[in-house]
Structures are given as C-alpha cells and as structure tokens.
Amino acid sequence: MIFNEEDKILIKNLYVYKEYSARQLIGDLPEKGRKLRNLNYLLKKLRETDSTDRKRSGRPRTARTPHNMAAVDDQRRTYILNICCNVFVVHCWLTVIF
C-alpha cells in the first residue's frame, strides 16, 4: 500500500510522541485499511533513518553519527594492529626456529 504524505506524518507523530505500535495504529485508524506488514515496514524505516521519506543512496542516518564513526575507526585500528602483531610474532617465531 502506498502511503500519502499526510498518512506518513500522522503515523510518524503517533509513533514518536505517543509510542504507538503497528497494531495500535491499525486499531485506532481502521478506515484506511492498512496492512500490518506495510506499517511494520514504515516503522522500521522510521527507526533506522528517522524519516519516512523515500530511500536515498548512502548510509542511514544512524550509521553516520560521530559515536558510530569513532567506533568503526577504533575497530579498524585494532584489526590492523592485530594483523601487524601476528605477522611480527610469526616472523620472530620463524627466525628462532630456523
């Protein structure tokens, strides 16, 4: 089902401010004939991107927070450091044996 802009605004406000679930939205607004799956999809998109607009290219808003970006950088540094240490240990181990 395609949601028009007014429906999306209403659903977003009820979800954010009154913490409605998809089932509560269907129960309170039965005249629209919405399906549970469609509302769950819209609410999932709202949770992930904080918007009900069409999907754009690029990362969701939650992936670009400074906290997440710092965590990813720390993981990369740790991974690279572990690889370097493992290579150094193997090299030292091989030189001792041979």
PDB file as gemmi writes it, atoms N, CA and C in Angstrom:
CRYST1    1.000    1.000    1.000  90.00  90.00  90.00 P 1                      
ATOM      1  N   MET A   1       0.839  -1.170   0.000  1.00  0.00           N  
ATOM      2  CA  MET A   1       0.000   0.000   0.000  1.00  0.00           C  
ATOM      3  C   MET A   1       0.889   1.239   0.000  1.00  0.00           C  
ATOM      4  N   ILE A   2       0.524   2.214  -0.746  1.00  0.00           N  
ATOM      5  CA  ILE A   2       1.264   3.449  -0.815  1.00  0.00           C  
ATOM      6  C   ILE A   2       0.675   4.423   0.199  1.00  0.00           C  
ATOM      7  N   PHE A   3       1.544   5.002   1.005  1.00  0.00           N  
ATOM      8  CA  PHE A   3       1.121   5.984   1.988  1.00  0.00           C  
ATOM      9  C   PHE A   3       1.302   7.375   1.397  1.00  0.00           C  
ATOM     10  N   ASN A   4       0.294   8.215   1.566  1.00  0.00           N  
ATOM     11  CA  ASN A   4       0.487   9.596   1.135  1.00  0.00           C  
ATOM     12  C   ASN A   4       1.207  10.364   2.245  1.00  0.00           C  
ATOM     13  N   GLU A   5       1.603  11.588   1.959  1.00  0.00           N  
ATOM     14  CA  GLU A   5       2.403  12.363   2.911  1.00  0.00           C  
ATOM     15  C   GLU A   5       1.663  12.625   4.218  1.00  0.00           C  
ATOM     16  N   GLU A   6       0.358  12.868   4.141  1.00  0.00           N  
ATOM     17  CA  GLU A   6      -0.415  13.113   5.366  1.00  0.00           C  
ATOM     18  C   GLU A   6      -0.436  11.881   6.253  1.00  0.00           C  
ATOM     19  N   ASP A   7      -0.598  10.701   5.636  1.00  0.00           N  
ATOM     20  CA  ASP A   7      -0.587   9.464   6.410  1.00  0.00           C  
ATOM     21  C   ASP A   7       0.768   9.250   7.080  1.00  0.00           C  
ATOM     22  N   LYS A   8       1.840   9.510   6.348  1.00  0.00           N  
ATOM     23  CA  LYS A   8       3.174   9.323   6.903  1.00  0.00           C  
ATOM     24  C   LYS A   8       3.422  10.257   8.086  1.00  0.00           C  
ATOM     25  N   ILE A   9       2.972  11.494   7.967  1.00  0.00           N  
ATOM     26  CA  ILE A   9       3.144  12.457   9.063  1.00  0.00           C  
ATOM     27  C   ILE A   9       2.351  12.020  10.282  1.00  0.00           C  
ATOM     28  N   LEU A  10       1.114  11.581  10.066  1.00  0.00           N  
ATOM     29  CA  LEU A  10       0.267  11.122  11.169  1.00  0.00           C  
ATOM     30  C   LEU A  10       0.883   9.903  11.848  1.00  0.00           C  
ATOM     31  N   ILE A  11       1.333   8.931  11.063  1.00  0.00           N  
ATOM     32  CA  ILE A  11       1.931   7.719  11.622  1.00  0.00           C  
ATOM     33  C   ILE A  11       3.201   8.053  12.385  1.00  0.00           C  
ATOM     34  N   LYS A  12       4.023   8.924  11.807  1.00  0.00           N  
ATOM     35  CA  LYS A  12       5.281   9.295  12.472  1.00  0.00           C  
ATOM     36  C   LYS A  12       5.005   9.975  13.810  1.00  0.00           C  
ATOM     37  N   ASN A  13       4.052  10.899  13.857  1.00  0.00           N  
ATOM     38  CA  ASN A  13       3.743  11.597  15.104  1.00  0.00           C  
ATOM     39  C   ASN A  13       3.171  10.651  16.156  1.00  0.00           C  
ATOM     40  N   LEU A  14       2.277   9.763  15.744  1.00  0.00           N  
ATOM     41  CA  LEU A  14       1.718   8.814  16.706  1.00  0.00           C  
ATOM     42  C   LEU A  14       2.790   7.854  17.215  1.00  0.00           C  
ATOM     43  N   TYR A  15       3.699   7.458  16.343  1.00  0.00           N  
ATOM     44  CA  TYR A  15       4.754   6.532  16.745  1.00  0.00           C  
ATOM     45  C   TYR A  15       5.771   7.214  17.670  1.00  0.00           C  
ATOM     46  N   VAL A  16       6.184   8.415  17.320  1.00  0.00           N  
ATOM     47  CA  VAL A  16       7.233   9.092  18.086  1.00  0.00           C  
ATOM     48  C   VAL A  16       6.709   9.640  19.405  1.00  0.00           C  
ATOM     49  N   TYR A  17       5.592  10.341  19.366  1.00  0.00           N  
ATOM     50  CA  TYR A  17       5.129  11.048  20.565  1.00  0.00           C  
ATOM     51  C   TYR A  17       4.238  10.208  21.472  1.00  0.00           C  
ATOM     52  N   LYS A  18       3.446   9.312  20.891  1.00  0.00           N  
ATOM     53  CA  LYS A  18       2.556   8.500  21.727  1.00  0.00           C  
ATOM     54  C   LYS A  18       2.988   7.041  21.788  1.00  0.00           C  
ATOM     55  N   GLU A  19       4.103   6.705  21.092  1.00  0.00           N  
ATOM     56  CA  GLU A  19       4.688   5.367  21.109  1.00  0.00           C  
ATOM     57  C   GLU A  19       3.695   4.291  20.672  1.00  0.00           C  
ATOM     58  N   TYR A  20       2.959   4.578  19.607  1.00  0.00           N  
ATOM     59  CA  TYR A  20       2.024   3.602  19.065  1.00  0.00           C  
ATOM     60  C   TYR A  20       2.790   2.515  18.322  1.00  0.00           C  
ATOM     61  N   SER A  21       2.278   1.294  18.393  1.00  0.00           N  
ATOM     62  CA  SER A  21       2.827   0.198  17.599  1.00  0.00           C  
ATOM     63  C   SER A  21       1.993   0.072  16.318  1.00  0.00           C  
ATOM     64  N   ALA A  22       2.390  -0.829  15.449  1.00  0.00           N  
ATOM     65  CA  ALA A  22       1.658  -1.018  14.199  1.00  0.00           C  
ATOM     66  C   ALA A  22       0.237  -1.515  14.482  1.00  0.00           C  
ATOM     67  N   ARG A  23       0.097  -2.391  15.448  1.00  0.00           N  
ATOM     68  CA  ARG A  23      -1.243  -2.909  15.782  1.00  0.00           C  
ATOM     69  C   ARG A  23      -2.149  -1.809  16.345  1.00  0.00           C  
ATOM     70  N   GLN A  24      -1.579  -0.937  17.152  1.00  0.00           N  
ATOM     71  CA  GLN A  24      -2.379   0.164  17.697  1.00  0.00           C  
ATOM     72  C   GLN A  24      -2.797   1.124  16.592  1.00  0.00           C  
ATOM     73  N   LEU A  25      -1.924   1.341  15.620  1.00  0.00           N  
ATOM     74  CA  LEU A  25      -2.276   2.215  14.501  1.00  0.00           C  
ATOM     75  C   LEU A  25      -3.414   1.627  13.679  1.00  0.00           C  
ATOM     76  N   ILE A  26      -3.386   0.317  13.460  1.00  0.00           N  
ATOM     77  CA  ILE A  26      -4.470  -0.326  12.715  1.00  0.00           C  
ATOM     78  C   ILE A  26      -5.770  -0.245  13.509  1.00  0.00           C  
ATOM     79  N   GLY A  27      -5.685  -0.452  14.827  1.00  0.00           N  
ATOM     80  CA  GLY A  27      -6.882  -0.411  15.661  1.00  0.00           C  
ATOM     81  C   GLY A  27      -7.495   0.977  15.763  1.00  0.00           C  
ATOM     82  N   ASP A  28      -6.671   2.005  15.840  1.00  0.00           N  
ATOM     83  CA  ASP A  28      -7.185   3.361  16.003  1.00  0.00           C  
ATOM     84  C   ASP A  28      -7.595   4.012  14.688  1.00  0.00           C  
ATOM     85  N   LEU A  29      -7.040   3.560  13.592  1.00  0.00           N  
ATOM     86  CA  LEU A  29      -7.350   4.144  12.283  1.00  0.00           C  
ATOM     87  C   LEU A  29      -7.779   3.050  11.297  1.00  0.00           C  
ATOM     88  N   PRO A  30      -8.920   2.391  11.548  1.00  0.00           N  
ATOM     89  CA  PRO A  30      -9.309   1.257  10.697  1.00  0.00           C  
ATOM     90  C   PRO A  30      -9.857   1.672   9.328  1.00  0.00           C  
ATOM     91  N   GLU A  31     -10.249   2.928   9.166  1.00  0.00           N  
ATOM     92  CA  GLU A  31     -10.896   3.345   7.917  1.00  0.00           C  
ATOM     93  C   GLU A  31      -9.939   3.338   6.722  1.00  0.00           C  
ATOM     94  N   LYS A  32      -8.634   3.336   6.974  1.00  0.00           N  
ATOM     95  CA  LYS A  32      -7.656   3.367   5.892  1.00  0.00           C  
ATOM     96  C   LYS A  32      -7.403   1.980   5.292  1.00  0.00           C  
ATOM     97  N   GLY A  33      -7.694   0.927   6.015  1.00  0.00           N  
ATOM     98  CA  GLY A  33      -7.485  -0.425   5.511  1.00  0.00           C  
ATOM     99  C   GLY A  33      -6.016  -0.779   5.352  1.00  0.00           C  
ATOM    100  N   ARG A  34      -5.208  -0.356   6.301  1.00  0.00           N  
ATOM    101  CA  ARG A  34      -3.779  -0.630   6.222  1.00  0.00           C  
ATOM    102  C   ARG A  34      -3.480  -2.065   6.611  1.00  0.00           C  
ATOM    103  N   LYS A  35      -2.374  -2.566   6.083  1.00  0.00           N  
ATOM    104  CA  LYS A  35      -1.915  -3.907   6.422  1.00  0.00           C  
ATOM    105  C   LYS A  35      -0.806  -3.794   7.480  1.00  0.00           C  
ATOM    106  N   LEU A  36      -0.738  -4.790   8.353  1.00  0.00           N  
ATOM    107  CA  LEU A  36       0.246  -4.797   9.429  1.00  0.00           C  
ATOM    108  C   LEU A  36       1.666  -4.799   8.870  1.00  0.00           C  
ATOM    109  N   ARG A  37       1.895  -5.555   7.820  1.00  0.00           N  
ATOM    110  CA  ARG A  37       3.230  -5.646   7.226  1.00  0.00           C  
ATOM    111  C   ARG A  37       3.690  -4.291   6.676  1.00  0.00           C  
ATOM    112  N   ASN A  38       2.784  -3.572   6.034  1.00  0.00           N  
ATOM    113  CA  ASN A  38       3.144  -2.265   5.478  1.00  0.00           C  
ATOM    114  C   ASN A  38       3.493  -1.268   6.584  1.00  0.00           C  
ATOM    115  N   LEU A  39       2.723  -1.305   7.662  1.00  0.00           N  
ATOM    116  CA  LEU A  39       3.022  -0.406   8.778  1.00  0.00           C  
ATOM    117  C   LEU A  39       4.331  -0.788   9.464  1.00  0.00           C  
ATOM    118  N   ASN A  40       4.583  -2.077   9.607  1.00  0.00           N  
ATOM    119  CA  ASN A  40       5.852  -2.507  10.195  1.00  0.00           C  
ATOM    120  C   ASN A  40       7.028  -2.058   9.345  1.00  0.00           C  
ATOM    121  N   TYR A  41       6.875  -2.137   8.026  1.00  0.00           N  
ATOM    122  CA  TYR A  41       7.929  -1.683   7.119  1.00  0.00           C  
ATOM    123  C   TYR A  41       8.178  -0.183   7.293  1.00  0.00           C  
ATOM    124  N   LEU A  42       7.096   0.589   7.356  1.00  0.00           N  
ATOM    125  CA  LEU A  42       7.234   2.030   7.513  1.00  0.00           C  
ATOM    126  C   LEU A  42       7.850   2.389   8.868  1.00  0.00           C  
ATOM    127  N   LEU A  43       7.455   1.703   9.919  1.00  0.00           N  
ATOM    128  CA  LEU A  43       8.001   1.977  11.246  1.00  0.00           C  
ATOM    129  C   LEU A  43       9.470   1.561  11.336  1.00  0.00           C  
ATOM    130  N   LYS A  44       9.839   0.486  10.656  1.00  0.00           N  
ATOM    131  CA  LYS A  44      11.239   0.075  10.635  1.00  0.00           C  
ATOM    132  C   LYS A  44      12.092   1.135   9.941  1.00  0.00           C  
ATOM    133  N   LYS A  45      11.588   1.641   8.825  1.00  0.00           N  
ATOM    134  CA  LYS A  45      12.309   2.691   8.118  1.00  0.00           C  
ATOM    135  C   LYS A  45      12.422   3.938   8.989  1.00  0.00           C  
ATOM    136  N   LEU A  46      11.380   4.226   9.734  1.00  0.00           N  
ATOM    137  CA  LEU A  46      11.391   5.380  10.632  1.00  0.00           C  
ATOM    138  C   LEU A  46      12.421   5.206  11.747  1.00  0.00           C  
ATOM    139  N   ARG A  47      12.531   4.003  12.302  1.00  0.00           N  
ATOM    140  CA  ARG A  47      13.517   3.748  13.352  1.00  0.00           C  
ATOM    141  C   ARG A  47      14.944   3.842  12.822  1.00  0.00           C  
ATOM    142  N   GLU A  48      15.180   3.315  11.628  1.00  0.00           N  
ATOM    143  CA  GLU A  48      16.538   3.262  11.094  1.00  0.00           C  
ATOM    144  C   GLU A  48      17.025   4.608  10.571  1.00  0.00           C  
ATOM    145  N   THR A  49      16.162   5.362   9.905  1.00  0.00           N  
ATOM    146  CA  THR A  49      16.611   6.586   9.251  1.00  0.00           C  
ATOM    147  C   THR A  49      16.030   7.850   9.854  1.00  0.00           C  
ATOM    148  N   ASP A  50      15.106   7.705  10.793  1.00  0.00           N  
ATOM    149  CA  ASP A  50      14.431   8.838  11.422  1.00  0.00           C  
ATOM    150  C   ASP A  50      13.648   9.659  10.398  1.00  0.00           C  
ATOM    151  N   SER A  51      13.219   9.012   9.333  1.00  0.00           N  
ATOM    152  CA  SER A  51      12.457   9.694   8.299  1.00  0.00           C  
ATOM    153  C   SER A  51      11.580   8.681   7.589  1.00  0.00           C  
ATOM    154  N   THR A  52      10.462   9.137   7.064  1.00  0.00           N  
ATOM    155  CA  THR A  52       9.606   8.254   6.284  1.00  0.00           C  
ATOM    156  C   THR A  52       9.712   8.562   4.801  1.00  0.00           C  
ATOM    157  N   ASP A  53      10.683   9.375   4.430  1.00  0.00           N  
ATOM    158  CA  ASP A  53      10.874   9.716   3.023  1.00  0.00           C  
ATOM    159  C   ASP A  53      11.389   8.512   2.256  1.00  0.00           C  
ATOM    160  N   ARG A  54      11.428   8.670   0.952  1.00  0.00           N  
ATOM    161  CA  ARG A  54      11.934   7.600   0.114  1.00  0.00           C  
ATOM    162  C   ARG A  54      13.398   7.339   0.406  1.00  0.00           C  
ATOM    163  N   LYS A  55      13.803   6.113   0.160  1.00  0.00           N  
ATOM    164  CA  LYS A  55      15.177   5.735   0.439  1.00  0.00           C  
ATOM    165  C   LYS A  55      16.123   6.425  -0.531  1.00  0.00           C  
ATOM    166  N   ARG A  56      17.164   6.989   0.022  1.00  0.00           N  
ATOM    167  CA  ARG A  56      18.180   7.645  -0.785  1.00  0.00           C  
ATOM    168  C   ARG A  56      19.427   6.792  -0.773  1.00  0.00           C  
ATOM    169  N   SER A  57      20.318   7.092  -1.687  1.00  0.00           N  
ATOM    170  CA  SER A  57      21.569   6.347  -1.698  1.00  0.00           C  
ATOM    171  C   SER A  57      22.414   6.785  -0.506  1.00  0.00           C  
ATOM    172  N   GLY A  58      23.269   5.917  -0.061  1.00  0.00           N  
ATOM    173  CA  GLY A  58      24.144   6.239   1.059  1.00  0.00           C  
ATOM    174  C   GLY A  58      23.737   5.522   2.323  1.00  0.00           C  
ATOM    175  N   ARG A  59      24.428   5.828   3.360  1.00  0.00           N  
ATOM    176  CA  ARG A  59      24.196   5.171   4.632  1.00  0.00           C  
ATOM    177  C   ARG A  59      23.003   5.772   5.358  1.00  0.00           C  
ATOM    178  N   PRO A  60      22.347   4.962   6.207  1.00  0.00           N  
ATOM    179  CA  PRO A  60      21.290   5.531   7.028  1.00  0.00           C  
ATOM    180  C   PRO A  60      21.861   6.530   8.030  1.00  0.00           C  
ATOM    181  N   ARG A  61      21.019   7.354   8.556  1.00  0.00           N  
ATOM    182  CA  ARG A  61      21.441   8.425   9.455  1.00  0.00           C  
ATOM    183  C   ARG A  61      22.165   7.865  10.676  1.00  0.00           C  
ATOM    184  N   THR A  62      21.741   6.707  11.168  1.00  0.00           N  
ATOM    185  CA  THR A  62      22.337   6.149  12.372  1.00  0.00           C  
ATOM    186  C   THR A  62      23.767   5.696  12.143  1.00  0.00           C  
ATOM    187  N   ALA A  63      24.126   5.390  10.916  1.00  0.00           N  
ATOM    188  CA  ALA A  63      25.484   4.935  10.642  1.00  0.00           C  
ATOM    189  C   ALA A  63      26.468   6.094  10.596  1.00  0.00           C  
ATOM    190  N   ARG A  64      25.984   7.318  10.512  1.00  0.00           N  
ATOM    191  CA  ARG A  64      26.871   8.461  10.360  1.00  0.00           C  
ATOM    192  C   ARG A  64      27.046   9.266  11.636  1.00  0.00           C  
ATOM    193  N   THR A  65      26.628   8.754  12.750  1.00  0.00           N  
ATOM    194  CA  THR A  65      26.803   9.501  13.989  1.00  0.00           C  
ATOM    195  C   THR A  65      28.283   9.505  14.361  1.00  0.00           C  
ATOM    196  N   PRO A  66      28.762  10.550  15.011  1.00  0.00           N  
ATOM    197  CA  PRO A  66      30.178  10.596  15.384  1.00  0.00           C  
ATOM    198  C   PRO A  66      30.595   9.426  16.273  1.00  0.00           C  
ATOM    199  N   HIS A  67      29.676   8.986  17.130  1.00  0.00           N  
ATOM    200  CA  HIS A  67      29.989   7.867  18.014  1.00  0.00           C  
ATOM    201  C   HIS A  67      30.220   6.594  17.199  1.00  0.00           C  
ATOM    202  N   ASN A  68      29.338   6.310  16.246  1.00  0.00           N  
ATOM    203  CA  ASN A  68      29.487   5.113  15.428  1.00  0.00           C  
ATOM    204  C   ASN A  68      30.718   5.191  14.531  1.00  0.00           C  
ATOM    205  N   MET A  69      30.987   6.366  13.987  1.00  0.00           N  
ATOM    206  CA  MET A  69      32.155   6.512  13.132  1.00  0.00           C  
ATOM    207  C   MET A  69      33.445   6.304  13.929  1.00  0.00           C  
ATOM    208  N   ALA A  70      33.474   6.796  15.171  1.00  0.00           N  
ATOM    209  CA  ALA A  70      34.651   6.595  16.022  1.00  0.00           C  
ATOM    210  C   ALA A  70      34.806   5.120  16.376  1.00  0.00           C  
ATOM    211  N   ALA A  71      33.692   4.444  16.630  1.00  0.00           N  
ATOM    212  CA  ALA A  71      33.754   3.017  16.959  1.00  0.00           C  
ATOM    213  C   ALA A  71      34.290   2.209  15.778  1.00  0.00           C  
ATOM    214  N   VAL A  72      33.854   2.542  14.579  1.00  0.00           N  
ATOM    215  CA  VAL A  72      34.339   1.840  13.389  1.00  0.00           C  
ATOM    216  C   VAL A  72      35.827   2.091  13.195  1.00  0.00           C  
ATOM    217  N   ASP A  73      36.270   3.330  13.392  1.00  0.00           N  
ATOM    218  CA  ASP A  73      37.695   3.645  13.277  1.00  0.00           C  
ATOM    219  C   ASP A  73      38.514   2.873  14.301  1.00  0.00           C  
ATOM    220  N   ASP A  74      38.011   2.771  15.528  1.00  0.00           N  
ATOM    221  CA  ASP A  74      38.720   2.014  16.568  1.00  0.00           C  
ATOM    222  C   ASP A  74      38.811   0.540  16.199  1.00  0.00           C  
ATOM    223  N   GLN A  75      37.736  -0.017  15.647  1.00  0.00           N  
ATOM    224  CA  GLN A  75      37.755  -1.417  15.237  1.00  0.00           C  
ATOM    225  C   GLN A  75      38.759  -1.643  14.119  1.00  0.00           C  
ATOM    226  N   ARG A  76      38.827  -0.716  13.173  1.00  0.00           N  
ATOM    227  CA  ARG A  76      39.792  -0.851  12.079  1.00  0.00           C  
ATOM    228  C   ARG A  76      41.221  -0.789  12.609  1.00  0.00           C  
ATOM    229  N   ARG A  77      41.476   0.158  13.499  1.00  0.00           N  
ATOM    230  CA  ARG A  77      42.822   0.271  14.072  1.00  0.00           C  
ATOM    231  C   ARG A  77      43.207  -0.990  14.833  1.00  0.00           C  
ATOM    232  N   THR A  78      42.284  -1.521  15.619  1.00  0.00           N  
ATOM    233  CA  THR A  78      42.542  -2.741  16.380  1.00  0.00           C  
ATOM    234  C   THR A  78      42.805  -3.912  15.448  1.00  0.00           C  
ATOM    235  N   TYR A  79      42.020  -4.018  14.398  1.00  0.00           N  
ATOM    236  CA  TYR A  79      42.177  -5.112  13.437  1.00  0.00           C  
ATOM    237  C   TYR A  79      43.544  -5.030  12.754  1.00  0.00           C  
ATOM    238  N   ILE A  80      43.922  -3.854  12.316  1.00  0.00           N  
ATOM    239  CA  ILE A  80      45.214  -3.672  11.651  1.00  0.00           C  
ATOM    240  C   ILE A  80      46.360  -3.946  12.625  1.00  0.00           C  
ATOM    241  N   LEU A  81      46.219  -3.479  13.854  1.00  0.00           N  
ATOM    242  CA  LEU A  81      47.246  -3.715  14.860  1.00  0.00           C  
ATOM    243  C   LEU A  81      47.395  -5.205  15.140  1.00  0.00           C  
ATOM    244  N   ASN A  82      46.295  -5.933  15.226  1.00  0.00           N  
ATOM    245  CA  ASN A  82      46.348  -7.376  15.455  1.00  0.00           C  
ATOM    246  C   ASN A  82      47.038  -8.091  14.303  1.00  0.00           C  
ATOM    247  N   ILE A  83      46.750  -7.675  13.087  1.00  0.00           N  
ATOM    248  CA  ILE A  83      47.392  -8.298  11.930  1.00  0.00           C  
ATOM    249  C   ILE A  83      48.894  -8.047  11.972  1.00  0.00           C  
ATOM    250  N   CYS A  84      49.289  -6.819  12.256  1.00  0.00           N  
ATOM    251  CA  CYS A  84      50.718  -6.485  12.323  1.00  0.00           C  
ATOM    252  C   CYS A  84      51.418  -7.269  13.425  1.00  0.00           C  
ATOM    253  N   CYS A  85      50.781  -7.375  14.575  1.00  0.00           N  
ATOM    254  CA  CYS A  85      51.378  -8.119  15.685  1.00  0.00           C  
ATOM    255  C   CYS A  85      51.504  -9.593  15.347  1.00  0.00           C  
ATOM    256  N   ASN A  86      50.481 -10.162  14.713  1.00  0.00           N  
ATOM    257  CA  ASN A  86      50.524 -11.572  14.342  1.00  0.00           C  
ATOM    258  C   ASN A  86      51.636 -11.833  13.327  1.00  0.00           C  
ATOM    259  N   VAL A  87      51.790 -10.958  12.369  1.00  0.00           N  
ATOM    260  CA  VAL A  87      52.845 -11.115  11.373  1.00  0.00           C  
ATOM    261  C   VAL A  87      54.210 -11.022  12.051  1.00  0.00           C  
ATOM    262  N   PHE A  88      54.373 -10.082  12.966  1.00  0.00           N  
ATOM    263  CA  PHE A  88      55.640  -9.918  13.686  1.00  0.00           C  
ATOM    264  C   PHE A  88      55.951 -11.151  14.528  1.00  0.00           C  
ATOM    265  N   VAL A  89      54.952 -11.683  15.235  1.00  0.00           N  
ATOM    266  CA  VAL A  89      55.156 -12.870  16.072  1.00  0.00           C  
ATOM    267  C   VAL A  89      55.536 -14.063  15.216  1.00  0.00           C  
ATOM    268  N   VAL A  90      54.859 -14.255  14.098  1.00  0.00           N  
ATOM    269  CA  VAL A  90      55.177 -15.377  13.217  1.00  0.00           C  
ATOM    270  C   VAL A  90      56.590 -15.211  12.652  1.00  0.00           C  
ATOM    271  N   HIS A  91      56.942 -13.997  12.279  1.00  0.00           N  
ATOM    272  CA  HIS A  91      58.283 -13.743  11.756  1.00  0.00           C  
ATOM    273  C   HIS A  91      59.345 -14.054  12.821  1.00  0.00           C  
ATOM    274  N   CYS A  92      59.113 -13.596  14.054  1.00  0.00           N  
ATOM    275  CA  CYS A  92      60.059 -13.870  15.134  1.00  0.00           C  
ATOM    276  C   CYS A  92      60.142 -15.360  15.428  1.00  0.00           C  
ATOM    277  N   TRP A  93      59.016 -16.027  15.407  1.00  0.00           N  
ATOM    278  CA  TRP A  93      58.968 -17.460  15.673  1.00  0.00           C  
ATOM    279  C   TRP A  93      59.738 -18.224  14.606  1.00  0.00           C  
ATOM    280  N   LEU A  94      59.591 -17.819  13.346  1.00  0.00           N  
ATOM    281  CA  LEU A  94      60.298 -18.490  12.261  1.00  0.00           C  
ATOM    282  C   LEU A  94      61.805 -18.250  12.340  1.00  0.00           C  
ATOM    283  N   THR A  95      62.215 -17.045  12.741  1.00  0.00           N  
ATOM    284  CA  THR A  95      63.642 -16.770  12.845  1.00  0.00           C  
ATOM    285  C   THR A  95      64.276 -17.545  13.992  1.00  0.00           C  
ATOM    286  N   VAL A  96      63.537 -17.772  15.054  1.00  0.00           N  
ATOM    287  CA  VAL A  96      64.068 -18.541  16.184  1.00  0.00           C  
ATOM    288  C   VAL A  96      64.223 -20.006  15.798  1.00  0.00           C  
ATOM    289  N   ILE A  97      63.276 -20.535  15.076  1.00  0.00           N  
ATOM    290  CA  ILE A  97      63.308 -21.960  14.695  1.00  0.00           C  
ATOM    291  C   ILE A  97      64.389 -22.228  13.661  1.00  0.00           C  
ATOM    292  N   PHE A  98      64.514 -21.370  12.696  1.00  0.00           N  
ATOM    293  CA  PHE A  98      65.470 -21.614  11.621  1.00  0.00           C  
ATOM    294  C   PHE A  98      66.699 -20.845  11.912  1.00  0.00           C  
TER     295      PHE A  98                                                      
END                                                                             
